[in-house]
Amino acid sequence: MIIDKITLSVIQAGLQQVCDEMDLSFSRAAFSPVISEANDRSDGIYAADNGDLIAQGIGGLPVFVGTMEYSTRELIRLINEGKVEQPKEKDIYIVNDPYLGGTHLMDVRFVKPYFRKGKIFCWLSNTGHWPDIGGSVPGGFSASATAVEQEGLRLPPVKLFKKGKLDNEIYSIICSNIRVADQRIGDVKAQEAALLVGEERLDFLLDKYGDEIVQKSISLLRQASCNQMKSFIQEIPNGIYKSSAWVDSDGVVNEPLEIKLAITKKYEELEFDFSGSSRPCKGPMNSVLATTLSSVYLAMRHIFPEVPINGGAFIPLKVKRPSNTFLDAHYPRPVSGCAAEVSQRIAEAVFIALVEVLPSRVTAAPAGTSGNFALGGV
């Protein structure tokens, strides 16, 4: 099958538009200002078989570019292993477990299988930052937490919507563990509505161009992003580029944490090695693997913004798992600072390492903090 460049471009824009409309619907319907005004959310489309990113809304937070792909992959893995119930039409899973591809517990993901002709064509997913998810302090950002249970309710992948209907028993368990619970239904319905909008827009796109053409276009777009990222990487001379960035402390132990990075450029690939970084920390500045990966991806996205973001763009970026460091947190390490604080420092380390060889592309480091402030009440 040959797809001409104009059709390919139109389908690419169509997939992007689906995600952007999901973003818009989510923000306009959400009750919480952190979603509706701060746009602390994201929406995307993911491959049916392996969860690879197909398209993601341009208005979402950059840190979600890799975490939602990771969490969708983990959901697929758990379903295939029989640990999570098989998907049916109109089901929606909820998950916020940081060790399964999340960020901090407040970032709650909805994942919906999108069916065509009785088979899953792709997955639709979104993330929204809920104002509270329980835990020892309102808002979830406990600077003194030493275990994830102190940060809030941890949800494994479960079906919150079954055949399109809200499971009131699961919802009541969630509400019984969070503050100002009666307001959460506004965000839940907004996340559901965004996925339904995505489903409706995908129906239109597939009905117009046909399932086979769209599926082939997705494959071509993935390869094109991979090739384009490789071509940009070739601008960098072969070699090893090193840097360090710092987190002042973990909130519990008053000692700095080092993000130590070595980037090896070889031909068309970049390998990111954080193995020299500080050990897992006692306080909430540990980063789960998904957030560490996503921080690298968002940094490269800023350096090479021309590359369309899908799973293909990540193929030439090889991140060695930083085992036994605070950038690869395992249960029960606290993680509330990973998305708001540590992710920015990881991106900073990437910028510092590459600024000398790409001075016209690398921007200054980010502010290093999101300055989270939570205020609520009745």
BELMO-V735079 format. One record per backbone hydrogen bond with DSSP energy under -1.0 kcal/mol. NH is the residue of the N-H (numbers start at 0). CO is the residue of the C=O. Records with the same first field share a line. If there is no record, write none. Layout:
NH->CO / CO
//
This chain:
7->3
8->4
9->5
10->6
11->7
12->8
13->9
14->10
15->11
16->12
17->13
18->14
19->15
20->16
21->17
22->18
23->19
24->20
25->21
26->22
27->23
28->24
29->25
34->31
35->31
36->32
37->32
39->33
40->38
41->126
43->124
44->54
45->122
46->51
50->46
53->44
54->44
56->42
59->56
60->40
63->60
64->61
67->63
69->65
70->66
71->67
72->68
73->69
74->70
75->71
76->72
77->73
78->74
79->75
80->76
81->78
82->77
83->77
90->87
91->160
92->110
93->157
94->108
95->154
96->154
99->96
100->97
106->103
107->105 / 127
108->94
109->125
110->92
111->123
113->121
115->118
118->115
120->113
121->113
122->45
123->111
124->43
125->109
126->41
127->107
128->39
129->105
135->149
139->136
141->139
144->141
147->331
149->146
150->147
152->132
157->93
159->91
160->91
161->164
163->89
164->161
166->159
167->165
170->166
171->167
172->168
173->169
174->170
175->171
176->173
182->179
183->180
185->182
187->183
188->184
189->185
190->186
191->187
192->188
193->189
194->190
195->191
196->192
197->193
198->194
199->195
200->196
201->197
202->198
203->199
204->200
205->201
206->202
207->203
208->204
209->205
213->209
214->210
215->211
216->212
217->213
218->214
219->215
220->216
221->217
222->218
223->219
224->220
225->221
226->222
227->223
228->224
229->225
230->226
231->227
232->228
233->229
234->231
235->232
238->264
240->262
242->260
244->258
246->256
249->252
254->252
256->246
258->244
260->242
261->272
262->240
263->270
264->238
265->268
268->265
269->315
270->263
271->317
272->261
276->273
277->257
286->325
291->287
292->288
293->289
294->290
295->291
296->292
297->293
298->294
299->295
300->296
301->297
302->298
303->299
306->303
310->52
312->309
316->313
317->269
319->271
322->320
324->321
325->277
327->324
328->286
332->329
336->283
337->334
340->336
341->336
342->337
344->340
345->341
346->342
347->343
348->344
349->345
350->346
351->347
352->348
353->349
354->350
357->353
360->357
361->357
//
